[in-house]
Amino acid sequence: MADKPKTPSEDQLRLLIDSMCGELSGNGQDASQVVNMLIRETVKFRDKLKEETGEILTVGDTQAALEALTEHLRGAKLPGDLTPEQKALTQIWIDRLTLFKAG
């Protein structure tokens, strides 16, 4: 019997995003705001995905999206092997970070 994919908890998401906090900002207050915003967006995406498609956003999906975001922040293109869910989450984060920097 196959194991069910694990849905990331808010604490797991916070740990994942905290791991790249230094990539986002040199200012501790800004970094905290960014992390909180990304966590909120991830939870909203996770819930919307489950409600609309029945798909589960896994910890692995979130990690892949986080790695793609890290590469994007370094100036690289998004990896071509992302699933639609991973790509959508990455794009949400990119969009929110763009708005955050503009604000």
Contacts in CASP RR format, 6 or more apart in sequence:
PFRMAT RR
TARGET T0000
AUTHOR 0000-0000-0000
METHOD contacts of the structure
MODEL  1
MADKPKTPSEDQLRLLIDSMCGELSGNGQDASQVVNMLIRETVKFRDKLK
EETGEILTVGDTQAALEALTEHLRGAKLPGDLTPEQKALTQIWIDRLTLF
KAG
4 56 0 8 1.000
5 56 0 8 1.000
5 58 0 8 1.000
5 59 0 8 1.000
6 58 0 8 1.000
6 59 0 8 1.000
7 46 0 8 1.000
7 50 0 8 1.000
7 56 0 8 1.000
7 57 0 8 1.000
7 58 0 8 1.000
7 59 0 8 1.000
8 16 0 8 1.000
8 42 0 8 1.000
8 46 0 8 1.000
8 57 0 8 1.000
8 58 0 8 1.000
8 59 0 8 1.000
8 62 0 8 1.000
10 39 0 8 1.000
10 43 0 8 1.000
12 59 0 8 1.000
12 62 0 8 1.000
13 39 0 8 1.000
13 42 0 8 1.000
13 43 0 8 1.000
13 62 0 8 1.000
14 35 0 8 1.000
14 39 0 8 1.000
16 59 0 8 1.000
16 62 0 8 1.000
16 63 0 8 1.000
16 66 0 8 1.000
17 35 0 8 1.000
17 38 0 8 1.000
17 39 0 8 1.000
17 42 0 8 1.000
17 66 0 8 1.000
18 35 0 8 1.000
19 66 0 8 1.000
20 66 0 8 1.000
20 69 0 8 1.000
20 70 0 8 1.000
20 73 0 8 1.000
21 31 0 8 1.000
21 34 0 8 1.000
21 35 0 8 1.000
22 31 0 8 1.000
23 70 0 8 1.000
23 73 0 8 1.000
23 74 0 8 1.000
24 30 0 8 1.000
24 31 0 8 1.000
24 34 0 8 1.000
24 35 0 8 1.000
24 73 0 8 1.000
24 97 0 8 1.000
25 31 0 8 1.000
25 34 0 8 1.000
33 100 0 8 1.000
34 97 0 8 1.000
34 100 0 8 1.000
37 96 0 8 1.000
37 100 0 8 1.000
38 93 0 8 1.000
38 96 0 8 1.000
38 97 0 8 1.000
41 92 0 8 1.000
41 93 0 8 1.000
41 96 0 8 1.000
42 57 0 8 1.000
42 62 0 8 1.000
42 89 0 8 1.000
42 92 0 8 1.000
42 93 0 8 1.000
45 57 0 8 1.000
45 88 0 8 1.000
45 89 0 8 1.000
45 92 0 8 1.000
46 57 0 8 1.000
49 55 0 8 1.000
49 56 0 8 1.000
49 57 0 8 1.000
49 85 0 8 1.000
50 56 0 8 1.000
50 57 0 8 1.000
55 85 0 8 1.000
57 85 0 8 1.000
57 89 0 8 1.000
61 83 0 8 1.000
61 85 0 8 1.000
61 86 0 8 1.000
61 89 0 8 1.000
62 89 0 8 1.000
64 82 0 8 1.000
64 83 0 8 1.000
64 86 0 8 1.000
65 82 0 8 1.000
65 86 0 8 1.000
65 87 0 8 1.000
65 89 0 8 1.000
65 90 0 8 1.000
65 93 0 8 1.000
67 79 0 8 1.000
68 78 0 8 1.000
68 79 0 8 1.000
68 82 0 8 1.000
68 86 0 8 1.000
68 87 0 8 1.000
68 90 0 8 1.000
69 90 0 8 1.000
69 93 0 8 1.000
69 94 0 8 1.000
71 77 0 8 1.000
71 78 0 8 1.000
71 79 0 8 1.000
72 78 0 8 1.000
72 90 0 8 1.000
72 94 0 8 1.000
78 87 0 8 1.000
78 90 0 8 1.000
82 90 0 8 1.000
END
